[in-house]
Amino acid sequence: MRYNTTFKEVRNKYGDVSIVEVRIPQGKITLKERQADHKRRHPNDKNQKKTKGVFWGKRGYKDDILDEFYDTHAYTFIDTDLNQGWVYIGGEEE
């Protein structure tokens, strides 16, 4: 079912104003009308799935940088208040 959404202001007994959503049913529409509305709203939609999230494939540049960070830093206590953080430990000796 298709709805028109409108908003109206409502006052309570104390005079405070709040906005309320009002949905008014329009009736049923056909599949062709629904497709036409979608094409009008999203003209560049190619109906293809997009790969989102974590890709568990080959290791990339960011993985190498992260490994280098772990080699040159340690997670330890950084002050007398027992706060923890990453500390640079130097890496390779010269």
C-alpha positions in Angstrom: 0.0 0.0 0.0 1.2 3.5 -0.7 1.0 6.4 1.8 1.3 10.1 1.8 3.2 11.4 4.8 2.5 14.8 6.2 3.5 16.5 9.4 1.4 18.6 11.7 1.9 20.5 14.9 0.1 19.4 18.0 -0.2 21.3 21.2 -0.7 19.6 24.5 -2.6 21.0 27.5 0.5 22.9 28.7 1.0 24.7 25.4 4.1 22.7 24.3 4.3 22.1 20.6 5.3 18.7 19.1 5.4 17.5 15.5 3.4 14.4 14.6 3.7 12.3 11.4 0.4 11.6 9.7 0.3 8.8 7.1 -2.7 8.8 4.7 -3.2 5.7 2.6 -3.5 6.4 -1.2 -4.5 2.9 -2.4 -2.8 0.1 -4.3 -0.5 0.7 -7.3 0.5 -1.6 -10.0 4.0 -3.1 -10.4 4.7 -0.9 -13.5 3.8 2.2 -11.5 6.1 1.1 -8.7 9.0 0.5 -11.1 8.4 3.8 -12.8 8.5 5.6 -9.5 11.7 3.9 -8.5 13.3 4.8 -11.8 12.3 8.4 -11.4 13.7 8.5 -7.8 16.9 6.6 -8.7 17.9 7.2 -12.4 21.4 5.7 -12.1 20.3 2.5 -10.5 21.8 -0.4 -12.6 20.3 -3.1 -10.3 23.7 -4.6 -9.5 24.8 -5.8 -6.0 27.6 -3.8 -4.5 30.2 -5.6 -2.4 30.3 -3.9 1.0 32.1 -4.8 4.2 35.3 -6.7 4.8 37.0 -8.5 1.9 38.7 -11.6 3.2 41.0 -12.0 0.2 44.6 -10.9 -0.5 46.5 -8.8 2.0 46.9 -5.2 0.9 48.9 -2.1 1.6 47.0 -1.3 4.8 47.8 -4.7 6.2 51.5 -4.2 5.6 51.4 -0.8 7.3 49.5 -2.4 10.3 52.1 -5.2 10.6 54.9 -2.6 10.6 53.1 -0.6 13.3 52.8 -3.7 15.5 56.5 -4.4 15.0 57.5 -0.9 16.1 55.0 -0.2 18.9 53.9 -1.9 22.1 50.6 -1.5 24.0 51.6 -0.9 27.6 51.1 1.4 30.6 52.0 5.0 29.8 51.7 6.8 33.2 51.4 6.3 36.9 47.6 6.4 36.8 47.7 3.0 35.0 46.4 4.4 31.7 47.4 2.3 28.7 48.4 3.3 25.2 50.7 2.5 22.2 54.4 3.4 22.7 57.0 3.5 20.0 59.8 1.0 20.8 62.2 1.8 17.9 62.1 -1.1 15.5 65.4 -2.2 13.8 68.8 -1.4 15.4 71.3 0.7 13.5 
